[in-house]
Amino acid sequence: MSNPSSSWVAQFNPGDRVEIRPRDVGFRGSWYAGTVVRREAKNTNRYVVEYDQLYADESGEKLLQETLDWVQLRPPPPPPEKKVQFKFEDEVEAFYSDGWWEGAIIAEHSGGKFAVFLRGFDEQIVLEEKDLRLPVQWVKGKWEPRFEQVQREKENSNFSKEVMKFTQGMQVEVLTDEDGLKGAWFAATIIEPSGEDKYLIGYKTLRNDDDTEFLREVIRACNIRPCPPEIIVVDGFKVWDAVDAYYNEGWWVGVIAKVLINSNYEVNFIEYDEKTTFNQADLRPHQDWLNGKWVVP
């Protein structure tokens, strides 16, 4: 990754405890505990790391080591300042399969347990409160408690426990589960409800296998959101800006890695360990739909 003078680059030392964002597509949206072994080479920002719980082969005798870019590493997050009261629809990280995975609480159970939808697995599991934590971001050497602030706002408001309802003909964006397209948001139209908290939608850009019509699919309500409002970018993007890039008929989340000439940018898709060049016309500021409102990271 480029290192312009205006950008910040994390520095790690051998022996540092870290959390690792694996580069394998099958681990998208997860963080795994590990240790920095060494820097790959002098004057580089890539590191050899060793996982605590992932192994190099099925025998389980040797821990897996990988060489990764610094943006795929972060220190272990600090504990929250106070006990978190998890609620329905909270965005969380859930400890599952030896790592922390992105998800959302879709139901509350007795005994301090919660049903969590894990996006990376496309499945629902029940976990205890101790296996949940609020997502936080490590940006330029500091932890940003963006989600904790949202949590406190919810605690002080009349938070509705009803899943958002969508109406026929409503223009939305959909997070698909189809292989090769996971992690991207696609424009769609609500056709009709299809069971509890599910909707039949019609994509506006994805077509069926025969290419005879636009694809239709039943999608969970938690994977549907309104179309984000337009944000006019006057002075262009800067390094580290979170963006959505229009690629393969959908919007993919990335980070500006390098500012090029003629309103072009190199975008780093951290989840896939890939970098691609886009014109500003194909980028938009990234926004998250949280608790019924749009939040800009």
C-alpha positions as CSV (number, residue, x, y, z in Angstrom):
1,M,0.0,0.0,0.0
2,S,1.2,3.5,-0.8
3,N,2.4,5.7,2.0
4,P,1.9,9.3,1.1
5,S,3.1,11.9,3.6
6,S,-0.5,12.7,4.7
7,S,-1.3,9.1,5.6
8,W,-0.7,7.2,8.9
9,V,0.9,3.8,9.0
10,A,0.8,1.5,12.0
11,Q,4.0,0.1,13.3
12,F,4.2,-3.3,15.0
13,N,7.1,-5.1,16.8
14,P,7.9,-8.8,17.2
15,G,5.9,-10.3,20.0
16,D,3.1,-7.7,19.8
17,R,-0.3,-9.2,20.5
18,V,-2.7,-8.4,17.6
19,E,-6.0,-9.2,16.1
20,I,-5.7,-10.4,12.5
21,R,-8.1,-9.9,9.6
22,P,-7.5,-13.1,7.5
23,R,-7.1,-12.6,3.8
24,D,-9.0,-15.8,2.8
25,V,-12.5,-14.9,1.4
26,G,-14.0,-17.6,3.6
27,F,-13.0,-15.6,6.7
28,R,-14.5,-12.3,5.5
29,G,-15.8,-10.1,8.4
30,S,-13.7,-11.8,11.1
31,W,-10.8,-11.0,13.5
32,Y,-8.5,-13.7,14.9
33,A,-6.1,-13.4,17.8
34,G,-2.4,-13.8,17.1
35,T,1.2,-12.5,17.5
36,V,3.5,-10.5,15.3
37,V,6.5,-12.7,14.4
38,R,8.6,-10.2,12.5
39,R,8.4,-7.5,9.8
40,E,8.6,-9.1,6.3
41,A,11.6,-6.9,5.3
42,K,13.2,-3.7,6.2
43,N,11.3,-0.5,5.1
44,T,8.1,-2.5,4.4
45,N,4.7,-2.3,6.1
46,R,4.0,-6.1,5.9
47,Y,4.3,-8.4,8.8
48,V,4.6,-12.2,9.4
49,V,2.0,-13.1,12.0
50,E,1.1,-16.3,13.8
51,Y,-2.5,-17.2,14.7
52,D,-3.4,-18.5,18.1
53,Q,-6.1,-20.9,17.0
54,L,-5.7,-21.4,13.2
55,Y,-3.4,-24.2,12.1
56,A,-1.3,-24.7,9.0
57,D,-2.8,-28.2,8.3
58,E,-5.5,-30.6,9.5
59,S,-3.1,-32.3,11.9
60,G,-3.3,-29.3,14.2
61,E,0.4,-29.5,15.1
62,K,1.7,-26.3,13.6
63,L,0.1,-22.9,14.0
64,L,-0.6,-21.0,10.8
65,Q,1.6,-18.1,9.8
66,E,0.8,-15.5,7.1
67,T,2.4,-12.4,5.7
68,L,-0.1,-9.6,5.7
69,D,-0.3,-5.9,5.0
70,W,-0.4,-3.7,8.1
71,V,-4.0,-2.7,7.5
72,Q,-5.1,-6.2,8.3
73,L,-3.7,-6.0,11.8
74,R,-4.8,-4.1,14.9
75,P,-4.1,-4.3,18.7
76,P,-6.7,-6.2,20.7
77,P,-9.6,-3.9,21.4
78,P,-9.9,-2.5,25.0
79,P,-12.8,-3.6,27.2
80,P,-15.8,-1.3,27.2
81,E,-15.9,1.5,29.8
82,K,-19.1,0.1,31.3
83,K,-21.2,-3.1,31.0
84,V,-22.9,-3.2,27.7
85,Q,-26.7,-3.9,27.6
86,F,-27.1,-5.7,24.3
87,K,-30.5,-5.3,22.6
88,F,-32.3,-6.5,19.5
89,E,-30.8,-5.2,16.3
90,D,-27.5,-4.3,17.8
91,E,-24.5,-4.7,15.5
92,V,-22.0,-7.0,17.3
93,E,-18.9,-9.1,16.9
94,A,-19.6,-12.6,18.1
95,F,-16.9,-15.1,19.2
96,Y,-17.5,-18.2,17.0
97,S,-15.3,-20.8,15.5
98,D,-12.2,-19.4,17.4
99,G,-12.7,-15.8,16.0
100,W,-14.7,-12.7,16.3
101,W,-17.3,-12.4,13.5
102,E,-19.6,-9.5,12.4
103,G,-23.2,-10.0,13.0
104,A,-26.5,-8.6,14.3
105,I,-28.7,-9.5,17.2
106,I,-32.0,-10.7,15.8
107,A,-33.7,-12.0,19.0
108,E,-33.3,-11.9,22.8
109,H,-33.6,-15.1,24.8
110,S,-33.8,-15.8,28.5
111,G,-30.8,-16.4,30.6
112,G,-28.7,-13.7,29.0
113,K,-28.6,-15.4,25.6
114,F,-29.1,-13.9,22.1
115,A,-29.8,-15.1,18.7
116,V,-27.2,-13.6,16.3
117,F,-27.2,-13.6,12.6
118,L,-23.6,-14.1,11.4
119,R,-23.2,-12.6,7.9
120,G,-20.0,-14.5,7.1
121,F,-21.8,-17.9,7.7
122,D,-25.2,-16.8,6.6
123,E,-26.7,-18.5,9.6
124,Q,-28.3,-17.9,13.0
125,I,-26.7,-19.1,16.2
126,V,-27.5,-18.6,19.9
127,L,-24.7,-17.2,22.0
128,E,-24.2,-16.1,25.6
129,E,-23.6,-12.4,26.4
130,K,-19.9,-13.2,27.2
131,D,-19.4,-14.1,23.6
132,L,-20.5,-10.8,22.3
133,R,-18.8,-7.4,22.0
134,L,-19.5,-4.1,20.3
135,P,-17.6,-3.4,17.1
136,V,-15.1,-0.7,17.4
137,Q,-12.7,0.8,14.8
138,W,-8.9,1.3,15.1
139,V,-8.2,4.4,13.1
140,K,-4.9,6.2,13.0
141,G,-3.8,4.6,16.3
142,K,-7.0,5.4,18.2
143,W,-10.1,3.4,19.0
144,E,-13.2,5.0,17.8
145,P,-16.2,4.0,19.9
146,R,-18.7,4.8,17.2
147,F,-21.0,1.9,17.9
148,E,-20.8,2.4,21.7
149,Q,-22.0,6.0,21.2
150,V,-24.9,4.7,19.1
151,Q,-25.6,2.2,21.9
152,R,-25.8,4.9,24.5
153,E,-28.2,6.9,22.2
154,K,-30.4,3.9,22.0
155,E,-30.4,3.4,25.8
156,N,-31.6,7.0,26.2
157,S,-34.3,6.8,23.5
158,N,-37.6,4.9,22.9
159,F,-35.9,2.3,20.8
160,S,-38.4,0.2,18.8
161,K,-37.9,-3.6,18.8
162,E,-39.7,-4.0,15.5
163,V,-37.8,-4.9,12.3
164,M,-38.1,-2.2,9.7
165,K,-41.0,-2.8,7.4
166,F,-40.7,-2.3,3.7
167,T,-43.6,-1.5,1.3
168,Q,-44.3,-2.8,-2.2
169,G,-42.4,-0.8,-4.8
170,M,-39.9,0.7,-2.3
171,Q,-36.4,1.3,-3.7
172,V,-33.8,-0.4,-1.5
173,E,-30.3,-1.9,-1.4
174,V,-29.8,-5.6,-0.7
175,L,-26.8,-7.5,0.8
176,T,-26.8,-10.7,-1.2
177,D,-25.6,-14.2,-0.1
178,E,-24.6,-15.3,-3.6
179,D,-21.0,-16.6,-4.0
180,G,-18.6,-14.1,-5.4
181,L,-21.0,-11.2,-4.5
182,K,-21.0,-11.4,-0.7
183,G,-20.3,-8.1,1.0
184,A,-21.7,-5.9,-1.8
185,W,-24.9,-3.9,-1.8
186,F,-27.2,-4.1,-4.9
187,A,-30.0,-1.9,-6.0
188,A,-33.4,-3.6,-5.8
189,T,-37.2,-3.1,-5.6
190,I,-39.5,-4.6,-3.0
191,I,-42.0,-6.8,-4.7
192,E,-43.9,-8.3,-1.8
193,P,-43.5,-9.7,1.7
194,S,-42.5,-13.4,1.8
195,G,-43.0,-14.8,5.3
196,E,-41.8,-13.4,8.6
197,D,-39.3,-10.6,8.2
198,K,-38.5,-11.7,4.6
199,Y,-39.3,-10.0,1.3
200,L,-39.3,-11.0,-2.4
201,I,-37.1,-8.4,-4.1
202,G,-36.3,-7.8,-7.8
203,Y,-32.7,-6.7,-8.5
204,K,-32.2,-3.7,-10.8
205,T,-28.8,-4.8,-12.1
206,L,-28.4,-8.6,-11.5
207,R,-30.0,-10.9,-14.1
208,N,-30.9,-14.6,-14.0
209,D,-28.8,-17.4,-15.4
210,D,-30.5,-17.2,-18.8
211,D,-30.1,-13.4,-18.9
212,T,-33.8,-13.2,-19.8
213,E,-34.9,-11.0,-16.9
214,F,-33.7,-9.4,-13.8
215,L,-33.1,-11.8,-10.9
216,R,-35.7,-12.1,-8.1
217,E,-34.9,-13.5,-4.7
218,V,-36.3,-13.8,-1.1
219,I,-34.1,-11.8,1.3
220,R,-34.1,-11.4,5.1
221,A,-35.2,-8.0,6.3
222,C,-31.8,-7.6,8.2
223,N,-30.1,-7.7,4.7
224,I,-32.2,-4.9,3.3
225,R,-31.8,-1.2,3.8
226,P,-33.2,2.0,2.2
227,C,-31.1,3.6,-0.5
228,P,-28.5,5.9,1.2
229,P,-28.9,9.6,0.7
230,E,-26.5,11.3,-1.7
231,I,-23.5,13.1,-0.2
232,I,-21.8,15.6,-2.5
233,V,-18.0,15.4,-2.4
234,V,-16.7,18.8,-3.3
235,D,-13.0,18.6,-2.6
236,G,-12.5,14.9,-3.5
237,F,-11.6,12.0,-1.2
238,K,-8.5,11.7,1.0
239,V,-6.4,8.7,2.1
240,W,-8.2,6.6,4.7
241,D,-11.7,7.8,3.6
242,A,-14.2,5.0,3.8
243,V,-16.0,4.7,0.5
244,D,-18.4,2.5,-1.5
245,A,-17.0,1.6,-5.0
246,Y,-19.4,0.7,-7.8
247,Y,-18.0,-2.6,-9.3
248,N,-19.7,-5.6,-10.9
249,E,-23.1,-4.0,-10.7
250,G,-22.9,-3.4,-6.9
251,W,-21.4,-1.2,-4.2
252,W,-18.4,-2.6,-2.4
253,V,-16.9,-1.2,0.8
254,G,-13.3,-0.1,0.7
255,V,-10.8,2.5,1.9
256,I,-9.0,5.1,-0.2
257,A,-5.3,3.9,-0.3
258,K,-3.9,6.5,-2.7
259,V,-5.0,9.7,-4.4
260,L,-4.1,9.7,-8.2
261,I,-4.4,12.3,-10.9
262,N,-7.6,13.2,-12.8
263,S,-10.0,12.4,-9.9
264,N,-8.8,8.8,-9.8
265,Y,-8.2,6.8,-6.6
266,E,-6.7,3.5,-5.6
267,V,-9.2,1.7,-3.4
268,N,-8.2,-1.0,-1.0
269,F,-10.8,-3.8,-0.4
270,I,-9.4,-5.1,2.8
271,E,-11.8,-8.0,3.1
272,Y,-10.4,-9.4,-0.2
273,D,-6.8,-8.1,0.0
274,E,-7.2,-6.4,-3.3
275,K,-6.6,-2.9,-4.7
276,T,-8.4,-1.4,-7.7
277,T,-8.4,2.1,-9.4
278,F,-11.7,4.0,-9.6
279,N,-12.7,7.4,-10.9
280,Q,-14.5,9.6,-8.4
281,A,-17.7,9.2,-10.4
282,D,-17.8,5.5,-9.3
283,L,-17.3,6.2,-5.6
284,R,-19.5,7.5,-2.8
285,P,-18.9,8.1,0.9
286,H,-19.6,5.0,2.9
287,Q,-22.6,5.2,5.2
288,D,-24.0,2.6,7.7
289,W,-27.7,2.1,8.3
290,L,-28.0,1.8,12.1
291,N,-31.1,1.7,14.1
292,G,-33.2,3.5,11.5
293,K,-30.8,6.3,10.5
294,W,-27.7,6.8,8.4
295,V,-24.4,7.1,10.1
296,V,-21.2,8.3,8.4
297,P,-18.1,6.7,9.8
